[in-house]
Every structure is written in C-alpha cells, then in structure tokens.
Amino acid sequence: MKKSTRKDIRKYTAVFEPALEGGYVVYVPSLPGCVTQGETFEEAQMMVRDAIDGYIAVLKADEEAVPIERPGVVISEVYC
C-alpha cells in the first residue's frame, strides 16, 4: 500500500527589504526570528521558503504549535 506524503500548505507574509550591500533581507513577522537573505529577489524567495520549512520542522520536532498567520495582515508605509 502506498503511503501518503501529504504536505500542509500554509501562507505567511514575508517582508523583503533591500540590503545596503545588495540583495535582500527577508523576515516573516508571524514566525519570530525567521530571517534569511538572498543575493537576488528570486534567491531570497527560495531562501525564505526554506527558512519557513526549517522553522516549522523544528517546532514540530519540539512538539510546539505551528503559528498560523491571522487573516487581514496589512503592510503599509507610515510617514512621520
């Protein structure tokens, strides 16, 4: 009998900030401490997916709850 390899699909907001030295720094507000970087936007996208997968894997291994992003997250520029 074939074993199912179902993977849960989750959606998280990732913030991509241009780095001074080039590339992008990326963080995921719903996953505290989940930060990565990439030399290009495409590499940063790939790296943040990997960082999220690793973050969730550690939580599951430690039998901790996996955060679910609340709906309605708004990212906006604020001028002061």
Residue, then its C-alpha position, 0 to 999 in steps of 0.5 A: m500500500k502506498k503511503s501518503t506524503r501529504k504536505d500542509i500548505r500554509k501562507y505567511t507574509a514575508v517582508f523583503e527589504p533591500a540590503l545596503e550591500g545588495g540583495y535582500v533581507v527577508y523576515v516573516p513577522s508571524l514566525p519570530g526570528c525567521v530571517t534569511q537573505g538572498e543575493t537576488f529577489e528570486e534567491a531570497q524567495m527560495m531562501v525564505r521558503d526554506a527558512i519557513d520549512g526549517y522553522i516549522a520542522v523544528l517546532k514540530a520536532d519540539e512538539e510546539a504549535v505551528p503559528i498560523e498567520r491571522p487573516g487581514v495582515v496589512i503592510s503599509e508605509v507610515y510617514c512621520 
